[in-house]
Amino acid sequence: MYRKLIEPLLFSLTIERAHRIVLLLLRVMGLIPGGRWLLHRCYGVSHPVLEREVFGIRFPNPIGLAAGFDRNGEAVREFGALGFGFVEIGTVTPRPQEGNPRPRVFRLPKDHAIVNRIGIANRGLDATVRYLRRGHEGVILGCNIGKNTDTPAAQAPADYLKLFRSLYQYADYFTVNISCDNACHDARTYTKEHLLEILNPLFDFRRGQSDYRPIMLKISPDLTDCEIDTVTEVLTSSPLDGIVATNGSHACRRGLQTSRESLDKIGSGRLSGPPLTQRAVEIVRRIHALSGGTYPIIGSGGVMTPEDALAMLEAGADLVQVYTGYVYNGPEFVRTICDALIAAETRKACRIDKESPAAEAASGSPASPGTESPESPQPDTPTAESAPDTPATTA
């Protein structure tokens, strides 16, 4: 039904209008008795091999919804019912903001990519709190937080702290978004001093709370290796819990199938989708190696197929987020990835069983004393016809 009816309808609309319709339909499903149960029945997957424990939280599966899809936290429980192991809302800013003029989001169908220059449009902190007060039972919730566009760089730490304090009781973890356009001011953005100016007030507030909320840092794929190393140093030398790698890219525009004329007409914006896949995996692998593989990494960016998700996990990601892949593949995408993960774990277990010492002994080692191989020649046993005469038994 989705492929034949709903997908053609959604792709005939602008991407923002289609997005609003999807959120509306999900909210309606959530209001219908049994609606979320039906969604989970159709798209959810549960299996022990999918479960992950990351920064002290038990995730039902490692596939999450990236920030940007549910900016205000309107449909958290419904997305959980669609099979996501966790949902990250936002980016949330202290005050509402309209974002950039429309049109500001564009599909590149030939590349299965999206160009986005929304400008962190959202309804602000108060609206998000109203949505989250309804609860998100059974769904692990991440809150992606950022500063308002008109907030001066020097006052940015106050914006992040206000959001962190106000949303602390609702979130399971936080993502500090310094990779959005309104937070990237100059080369100073990714210096250790600037990062700690934003993060230290959050660490200080958390120390006074009875519940612990992990703090992640979301970075851009356009960073140099030197900047990635600096971010990793902050990770390993501070109470930061992990990294979300990565956001969309301003730089990865080479090799696109979309014509140059079409790209020029679209204009500026962050590119997401397949052009980002290789770089996102490289960054995850670099951070994993530099940090000794001991800090959580959420791999995000260019996850368009189950193979992309597996590559992220093999590169060192503990969890994976999808966005553009979900837009192009539809609601079955999470289930498809989970099925692939289950199949991969099954193959791995079979391979380990075959390579185990017990299996090798059973298949290739000499028979133990006192036992006989089923294929070993049997000694000649006298039969009734060939046995020599023996004295008759007497009573």
C-alpha positions as CSV (number, residue, x, y, z in Angstrom):
1,M,0.0,0.0,0.0
2,Y,2.8,2.4,0.9
3,R,4.8,1.9,-2.3
4,K,1.7,2.0,-4.6
5,L,-0.4,4.7,-3.0
6,I,1.3,6.7,-0.2
7,E,4.8,7.1,-1.6
8,P,3.7,8.5,-5.0
9,L,1.4,11.0,-3.3
10,L,4.1,12.2,-0.9
11,F,6.8,12.5,-3.6
12,S,4.3,14.6,-5.7
13,L,4.4,17.3,-2.9
14,T,7.2,19.5,-1.7
15,I,9.3,17.8,0.9
16,E,8.2,20.1,3.7
17,R,4.5,19.6,2.9
18,A,5.0,15.8,2.7
19,H,6.8,16.0,6.0
20,R,3.9,17.8,7.7
21,I,1.4,15.2,6.3
22,V,3.5,12.3,7.7
23,L,3.6,13.9,11.1
24,L,-0.1,14.5,11.1
25,L,-0.9,11.0,10.0
26,L,1.3,9.6,12.8
27,R,-0.4,11.7,15.4
28,V,-3.8,10.6,14.2
29,M,-2.6,7.0,14.4
30,G,-1.5,7.6,18.0
31,L,-5.0,8.9,18.9
32,I,-6.8,5.8,17.5
33,P,-7.1,3.0,20.1
34,G,-4.6,0.3,19.1
35,G,-3.0,2.6,16.5
36,R,0.5,2.4,17.8
37,W,0.1,-1.4,18.4
38,L,-0.8,-1.8,14.7
39,L,2.2,0.3,13.6
40,H,4.5,-1.9,15.7
41,R,2.9,-5.0,14.4
42,C,3.6,-3.9,10.8
43,Y,7.1,-2.4,11.1
44,G,8.6,-3.3,14.5
45,V,11.2,-6.0,15.1
46,S,12.2,-7.5,18.4
47,H,15.1,-9.9,18.8
48,P,17.8,-10.3,21.6
49,V,20.7,-9.9,19.1
50,L,19.4,-6.4,18.3
51,E,19.7,-5.1,21.9
52,R,22.5,-2.8,22.8
53,E,23.6,-1.2,26.1
54,V,25.2,2.2,25.5
55,F,26.0,4.8,28.1
56,G,24.1,2.9,30.6
57,I,20.9,2.7,28.6
58,R,19.4,-0.5,27.2
59,F,18.4,0.1,23.5
60,P,15.9,-2.4,22.0
61,N,17.8,-2.0,18.7
62,P,20.6,0.3,17.4
63,I,18.7,2.1,14.7
64,G,17.4,5.6,15.7
65,L,15.6,8.5,14.0
66,A,18.0,11.4,13.5
67,A,17.2,14.9,14.7
68,G,15.4,17.1,12.2
69,F,12.5,14.7,11.4
70,D,10.5,15.4,14.6
71,R,11.8,18.8,15.5
72,N,9.3,19.5,18.3
73,G,8.7,16.1,19.8
74,E,5.2,15.8,18.4
75,A,5.2,12.1,17.5
76,V,7.9,10.4,19.7
77,R,5.7,7.4,20.7
78,E,4.5,6.9,17.1
79,F,8.1,6.8,15.7
80,G,8.9,4.3,18.5
81,A,6.0,2.2,17.3
82,L,7.5,2.2,13.8
83,G,10.4,0.2,15.1
84,F,13.0,2.8,15.9
85,G,15.3,1.8,18.8
86,F,15.4,5.5,19.9
87,V,14.2,8.9,18.7
88,E,16.2,12.1,18.7
89,I,14.0,15.3,18.5
90,G,15.1,18.8,17.7
91,T,17.1,20.8,17.0
92,V,15.3,22.7,19.8
93,T,16.1,26.3,20.5
94,P,15.1,28.4,23.5
95,R,12.8,30.7,21.5
96,P,10.7,29.7,18.4
97,Q,12.2,30.6,15.1
98,E,10.8,30.4,11.5
99,G,14.0,29.5,9.8
100,N,14.9,30.5,6.3
101,P,12.4,31.5,3.6
102,R,10.8,28.7,1.6
103,P,11.5,26.8,-0.5
104,R,14.4,25.6,1.7
105,V,14.4,21.7,1.4
106,F,15.0,20.0,-1.9
107,R,15.1,16.4,-3.1
108,L,17.8,15.2,-5.5
109,P,16.0,12.1,-6.8
110,K,18.8,11.0,-9.1
111,D,21.2,10.9,-6.2
112,H,18.6,9.9,-3.5
113,A,19.9,12.9,-1.6
114,I,18.4,16.0,0.1
115,V,19.6,19.6,0.2
116,N,18.4,21.4,3.4
117,R,18.8,25.0,4.5
118,I,15.8,25.2,6.9
119,G,17.8,27.1,9.5
120,I,16.6,25.2,12.6
121,A,13.0,26.1,12.3
122,N,11.2,24.9,15.4
123,R,8.5,26.0,17.9
124,G,10.9,26.6,20.7
125,L,11.4,25.2,24.2
126,D,8.0,25.9,25.6
127,A,6.1,24.1,22.8
128,T,8.5,21.1,23.0
129,V,7.9,20.8,26.8
130,R,4.2,20.7,26.2
131,Y,4.6,17.8,23.8
132,L,7.0,15.9,26.0
133,R,4.7,16.2,29.0
134,R,2.5,13.6,27.4
135,G,5.2,11.1,28.0
136,H,7.2,8.7,25.8
137,E,6.8,5.4,27.7
138,G,9.0,2.7,26.2
139,V,10.8,5.0,23.8
140,I,14.3,6.2,24.4
141,L,14.4,9.9,23.8
142,G,17.3,12.1,22.8
143,C,17.0,15.9,22.8
144,N,19.1,17.8,20.2
145,I,19.7,21.3,21.5
146,G,21.1,24.4,19.8
147,K,21.2,28.2,20.1
148,N,18.9,30.7,18.5
149,T,20.2,32.2,15.3
150,D,20.2,35.8,16.7
151,T,22.0,34.8,19.9
152,P,25.5,36.2,19.9
153,A,28.3,33.7,20.0
154,A,29.4,34.9,23.4
155,Q,26.0,34.1,24.8
156,A,25.6,30.7,23.2
157,P,26.5,28.8,26.3
158,A,23.5,30.4,28.1
159,D,21.1,29.1,25.4
160,Y,22.5,25.5,25.6
161,L,22.3,25.6,29.4
162,K,18.7,26.9,29.5
163,L,17.6,24.0,27.2
164,F,19.6,21.4,29.1
165,R,18.1,22.4,32.4
166,S,14.5,22.7,31.1
167,L,14.5,19.4,29.2
168,Y,16.6,17.4,31.7
169,Q,13.6,15.6,33.2
170,Y,12.2,14.6,29.9
171,A,15.2,13.3,27.9
172,D,17.2,10.1,28.2
173,Y,20.3,11.7,26.6
174,F,21.2,15.0,25.0
175,T,23.0,16.0,21.8
176,V,24.7,19.4,21.8
177,N,24.5,20.5,18.2
178,I,27.5,22.7,17.2
179,S,27.4,21.6,13.6
180,C,24.3,23.6,12.6
181,D,24.8,26.7,10.5
182,N,23.8,29.2,13.2
183,A,26.3,27.7,15.6
184,C,29.3,27.6,13.2
185,H,30.8,31.1,13.2
186,D,34.4,30.7,12.3
187,A,37.5,28.6,12.8
188,R,37.0,29.1,16.6
189,T,33.9,26.8,16.6
190,Y,35.9,23.6,16.9
191,T,38.6,24.8,19.3
192,K,38.9,23.0,22.6
193,E,38.3,26.3,24.5
194,H,35.1,27.1,22.6
195,L,33.7,23.6,23.0
196,L,34.4,23.6,26.7
197,E,32.7,27.0,27.1
198,I,29.5,25.4,25.9
199,L,29.9,22.0,27.6
200,N,31.3,22.9,31.1
201,P,28.1,24.6,32.3
202,L,26.2,21.4,31.3
203,F,28.6,19.2,33.2
204,D,28.3,21.4,36.2
205,F,24.5,21.3,36.2
206,R,24.5,17.5,35.7
207,R,26.7,16.9,38.8
208,G,23.9,18.3,41.0
209,Q,21.2,16.0,39.7
210,S,20.2,12.7,41.1
211,D,19.7,11.2,37.5
212,Y,22.5,11.0,35.0
213,R,21.9,12.2,31.4
214,P,24.6,11.4,28.9
215,I,25.8,14.3,26.7
216,M,26.8,13.8,23.1
217,L,28.4,16.3,20.7
218,K,27.2,16.5,17.1
219,I,29.8,17.4,14.5
220,S,30.1,18.3,10.9
221,P,31.4,16.0,8.2
222,D,33.3,18.9,6.7
223,L,35.8,19.0,9.6
224,T,39.5,18.6,8.8
225,D,41.3,15.6,10.4
226,C,43.0,18.1,12.8
227,E,39.6,19.4,14.0
228,I,38.3,15.8,14.4
229,D,41.4,15.1,16.6
230,T,40.6,18.1,18.7
231,V,37.0,17.0,19.2
232,T,38.2,13.6,20.2
233,E,40.6,15.1,22.7
234,V,37.7,16.9,24.3
235,L,35.8,13.6,24.4
236,T,38.7,11.8,26.1
237,S,39.7,14.6,28.5
238,S,36.2,15.8,29.7
239,P,33.0,14.3,31.1
240,L,31.6,14.3,27.5
241,D,29.9,10.9,26.9
242,G,30.2,10.5,23.1
243,I,30.0,11.9,19.6
244,V,27.3,12.0,17.0
245,A,29.0,11.8,13.6
246,T,27.8,13.5,11.4
247,N,25.5,16.3,10.2
248,G,24.9,17.2,6.6
249,S,27.7,18.5,4.4
250,H,28.3,21.8,2.6
251,A,31.3,20.3,0.8
252,C,30.4,16.9,-0.6
253,R,29.0,17.9,-4.0
254,R,31.3,16.1,-6.3
255,G,30.1,13.2,-8.5
256,L,26.4,14.0,-8.2
257,Q,24.0,12.8,-11.0
258,T,21.9,15.9,-10.6
259,S,22.8,18.5,-13.2
260,R,24.9,21.5,-12.3
261,E,22.1,23.8,-13.6
262,S,19.7,22.2,-11.1
263,L,22.1,22.5,-8.2
264,D,22.7,26.2,-9.0
265,K,19.0,26.8,-9.0
266,I,18.6,25.1,-5.6
267,G,21.4,27.1,-4.1
268,S,23.2,26.6,-0.8
269,G,22.3,24.1,1.9
270,R,23.5,21.0,3.7
271,L,23.6,17.8,1.5
272,S,22.6,14.5,3.0
273,G,22.3,11.0,1.5
274,P,24.7,8.8,-0.4
275,P,27.3,11.5,-1.1
276,L,27.9,11.6,2.6
277,T,28.2,7.9,3.3
278,Q,31.9,7.3,2.8
279,R,33.0,10.4,4.8
280,A,30.7,9.8,7.7
281,V,32.1,6.2,8.0
282,E,35.7,7.5,7.8
283,I,35.0,10.0,10.7
284,V,33.4,7.3,12.8
285,R,36.4,5.0,12.3
286,R,38.9,7.8,13.1
287,I,37.1,8.8,16.3
288,H,36.8,5.2,17.3
289,A,40.5,4.6,16.8
290,L,41.7,7.8,18.5
291,S,39.5,7.2,21.5
292,G,40.5,3.6,21.9
293,G,37.0,2.3,21.2
294,T,35.9,3.1,24.7
295,Y,33.5,6.0,24.0
296,P,30.0,5.8,22.5
297,I,29.6,6.9,18.9
298,I,26.3,7.4,17.1
299,G,26.9,7.0,13.3
300,S,24.7,9.3,11.3
301,G,24.9,10.5,7.7
302,G,24.5,8.6,4.4
303,V,22.9,5.5,5.9
304,M,20.8,4.5,2.9
305,T,20.9,0.7,2.9
306,P,21.3,-2.1,5.5
307,E,24.9,-2.5,4.2
308,D,25.6,1.2,5.1
309,A,24.3,0.6,8.7
310,L,26.5,-2.5,9.0
311,A,29.5,-0.5,7.7
312,M,28.8,2.2,10.4
313,L,28.7,-0.4,13.1
314,E,31.8,-2.2,11.9
315,A,33.7,1.2,11.8
316,G,33.0,1.6,15.5
317,A,29.6,3.1,15.9
318,D,27.5,1.8,18.8
319,L,24.3,3.2,17.4
320,V,23.1,4.4,14.0
321,Q,20.7,7.1,13.0
322,V,18.8,7.5,9.7
323,Y,17.0,10.4,8.1
324,T,17.4,10.7,4.3
325,G,17.4,6.9,4.0
326,Y,14.1,6.8,5.8
327,V,12.6,9.5,3.4
328,Y,13.6,7.5,0.3
329,N,13.0,3.9,1.6
330,G,9.8,4.5,3.6
331,P,8.6,3.0,6.9
332,E,9.9,-0.5,6.2
333,F,13.5,0.7,6.2
334,V,14.1,0.2,10.0
335,R,12.7,-3.3,9.8
336,T,14.9,-4.1,6.7
337,I,18.0,-3.0,8.6
338,C,17.1,-4.9,11.7
339,D,16.5,-8.1,9.7
340,A,19.9,-7.6,8.1
341,L,21.5,-7.3,11.5
342,I,19.8,-10.4,12.8
343,A,20.9,-12.3,9.6
344,A,24.5,-11.0,10.1
345,E,24.6,-12.1,13.7
346,T,23.2,-15.5,12.8
347,R,25.9,-16.0,10.1
348,K,28.5,-14.9,12.6
349,A,27.3,-17.4,15.3
350,C,27.3,-20.2,12.7
351,R,30.8,-19.4,11.7
352,I,32.0,-19.3,15.3
353,D,30.4,-22.7,15.9
354,K,32.1,-24.2,12.9
355,E,35.5,-22.8,14.0
356,S,35.2,-23.9,17.6
357,P,37.5,-26.6,19.0
358,A,34.6,-28.9,19.6
359,A,33.5,-28.6,16.0
360,E,37.0,-29.2,14.7
361,A,37.4,-32.3,17.0
362,A,34.2,-33.7,15.7
363,S,35.0,-33.1,12.1
364,G,38.7,-33.8,11.8
365,S,40.5,-35.3,14.8
366,P,41.3,-39.0,15.4
367,A,38.7,-41.1,17.2
368,S,39.2,-41.3,21.0
369,P,40.4,-44.6,22.5
370,G,37.6,-47.0,23.0
371,T,35.5,-45.5,20.2
372,E,35.3,-46.3,16.6
373,S,34.9,-44.1,13.6
374,P,31.7,-44.9,11.7
375,E,33.8,-45.3,8.5
376,S,36.7,-47.4,10.1
377,P,36.9,-51.0,8.9
378,Q,35.2,-53.5,11.2
379,P,37.2,-56.6,12.4
380,D,36.1,-59.9,11.0
381,T,33.6,-61.4,13.4
382,P,32.9,-65.1,13.2
383,T,29.4,-66.0,12.1
384,A,27.3,-69.2,12.8
385,E,28.4,-70.6,9.5
386,S,32.1,-69.8,9.7
387,A,32.7,-70.4,13.4
388,P,34.9,-73.4,14.3
389,D,33.2,-76.4,15.9
390,T,32.9,-76.1,19.7
391,P,31.9,-78.7,22.2
392,A,28.2,-78.9,22.9
393,T,27.0,-77.5,26.1
394,T,25.9,-80.1,28.5
395,A,23.2,-79.8,31.0
